Amino acid sequence: MPRHVVLVGLPGSGKSTVAQSLLESLGAVRLRSDVERKRLHGLDPAAKTDSAVGGGIYTAEAGERTYRRLEALARAALSAGYPVVVDAAFLERPRRDGLRDVARACNAAFQVVSCCAPAAVLRERVGRRSRDLADASEAGPEVLERQLAMEHGLAQGELVHATRIDTSSPLWRIAIESLARRFHSRRD
């Protein structure tokens, strides 16, 4: 049974770093919203668009297209038997539900990995990343502050499929190794 892992978290929470660790362990296909959004607009993944919050390639319509693309790509990879790791903020439950439904349709084991860190750590990481011209993410300090104000976390019904990882903890890699071992040992 293929594994379908969805990473959830604010900018700077460590989603991409955790995704890389899971990829190495699971041999999974990685789908990253920052990359797929730019592909949909004919841009190189490292391109900087200077889009305003909610504007340019970050309008509600562009967001909807991006998440539909992630669902379609996940469906294709899972249907072919590949494990999939999807790296996106997934701050709204309907977006997470869409990928959970893809997992069900493909008879894949579904897992949410919620990445978190204290706000001061998020701010430091986002500030550092915004100076990295090679990173596909454009979520700068303004985006982080907006998302910190609107974050709701996972709903009670989602927690059965969720693992929370504080990436500011020196033990976060142990949590990922444990999760990967569970994936390898379960026969869902």
C-alpha positions in Angstrom: 0.0 0.0 0.0 1.5 3.4 -1.0 2.0 6.1 1.7 0.6 9.6 1.3 2.1 12.1 3.6 0.9 15.7 3.8 3.1 18.3 5.5 1.3 21.1 7.2 2.7 24.3 8.8 3.5 27.9 8.7 6.4 29.4 6.7 9.6 28.6 8.4 8.2 25.6 10.3 10.5 23.1 8.6 8.2 21.5 6.2 10.7 21.3 3.4 13.4 20.0 5.6 11.1 17.3 7.1 10.0 16.5 3.6 13.6 15.9 2.5 14.1 13.5 5.4 11.0 11.6 4.6 11.9 11.4 0.9 15.2 9.8 1.8 13.6 7.3 4.1 10.5 6.4 2.0 11.9 6.8 -1.5 8.8 9.0 -2.2 7.8 11.5 -4.9 7.9 15.0 -3.5 5.3 17.6 -4.5 5.9 21.1 -3.4 3.3 23.8 -3.7 5.9 26.6 -4.2 7.3 24.7 -7.2 4.0 23.6 -8.8 2.5 27.1 -8.4 5.4 28.6 -10.4 5.2 25.8 -13.0 1.5 26.6 -13.6 2.5 30.1 -14.4 5.4 29.1 -16.7 8.1 30.2 -14.2 11.3 28.6 -13.0 10.9 27.3 -9.4 13.6 29.7 -8.1 12.0 32.7 -9.8 11.1 35.6 -7.6 7.8 37.2 -8.6 7.6 40.0 -6.1 3.8 39.3 -5.9 1.9 41.1 -3.2 0.2 39.0 -0.5 -3.0 37.8 -2.2 -1.8 39.1 -5.6 0.1 38.0 -8.7 0.6 34.2 -8.6 -0.9 34.2 -5.0 -4.5 35.1 -5.8 -7.3 32.8 -4.4 -7.8 31.5 -8.0 -4.1 30.7 -8.4 -4.1 29.0 -5.0 -7.1 26.8 -6.0 -5.3 25.8 -9.2 -2.1 25.0 -7.3 -3.9 22.7 -4.9 -5.9 21.0 -7.6 -2.6 20.4 -9.4 -1.1 18.9 -6.3 -4.1 16.6 -6.0 -3.8 15.5 -9.6 -0.1 14.8 -9.3 -0.5 12.9 -6.1 -3.3 10.8 -7.6 -1.1 9.9 -10.6 1.9 9.0 -8.4 -0.1 7.0 -5.8 -2.0 5.2 -8.6 1.3 4.1 -10.0 2.2 2.7 -6.5 4.7 5.4 -5.5 4.7 6.9 -2.0 4.0 10.7 -2.1 5.1 13.5 0.2 3.2 16.8 -0.4 4.9 19.9 1.0 2.5 22.9 1.3 1.1 25.1 4.1 -2.3 23.4 4.1 -3.7 26.0 6.5 -7.3 25.4 5.4 -8.9 22.1 6.2 -10.6 21.7 2.8 -7.2 21.7 1.1 -6.1 18.9 3.5 -9.4 17.0 3.0 -8.8 17.1 -0.8 -5.5 15.2 -0.4 -7.1 12.8 2.2 -9.8 12.0 -0.4 -7.1 11.3 -3.0 -5.4 8.9 -0.6 -8.7 7.1 0.0 -9.4 6.9 -3.8 -6.0 5.4 -4.3 -6.2 3.1 -1.4 -3.1 4.7 0.2 -2.2 5.1 3.8 -2.7 8.8 4.8 -0.6 10.7 7.3 -0.5 14.4 8.2 2.8 15.7 9.6 2.2 19.0 11.3 5.5 21.0 11.5 5.8 23.7 14.1 8.3 25.9 15.9 8.0 29.0 18.2 7.1 32.3 16.5 10.6 33.7 17.1 12.2 30.7 15.4 9.7 31.0 12.4 10.6 34.7 12.1 14.3 34.0 12.1 14.0 31.2 9.6 11.8 33.2 7.2 14.1 36.2 7.4 17.1 34.0 6.6 15.3 32.2 3.8 14.1 35.4 2.2 17.7 36.2 1.4 18.2 32.8 -0.3 17.8 33.5 -4.0 17.7 29.7 -4.8 14.7 28.8 -2.6 11.4 28.4 -4.4 9.4 29.8 -1.4 8.4 33.5 -1.5 6.7 33.5 1.9 8.4 36.4 3.6 7.9 38.1 6.9 4.6 39.7 5.8 3.1 36.4 4.8 4.3 34.8 8.0 2.7 37.5 10.2 -0.6 37.2 8.3 -0.6 33.4 8.7 0.3 33.5 12.4 -2.8 35.7 12.9 -5.1 33.3 11.1 -3.7 29.9 12.1 -6.3 27.4 13.4 -4.4 24.2 13.6 -5.7 20.7 12.9 -9.3 19.8 13.7 -10.1 17.1 16.3 -11.1 14.6 13.6 -7.8 15.0 11.8 -5.6 14.2 14.7 -6.0 10.4 14.3 -3.9 10.7 11.1 -1.5 13.4 12.4 2.0 13.6 13.9 3.2 16.9 15.3 6.9 17.7 15.0 8.5 20.7 16.7 11.4 21.3 14.3 13.1 23.7 16.8 13.7 20.6 19.1 17.0 18.8 18.7 14.9 15.6 18.7 12.9 16.3 15.5 15.0 13.9 13.4 14.3 11.1 15.9 10.6 11.8 15.5 10.9 11.5 11.7 13.0 8.3 11.9 10.3 6.9 14.2 7.5 7.9 11.8 9.4 6.4 8.8 9.9 3.1 10.8 6.1 3.0 11.5 5.5 3.5 7.8 7.8 0.6 6.9 6.4 -1.7 9.5 2.6 -1.2 9.0 0.7 -3.1 6.4 -2.5 -0.9 6.3 
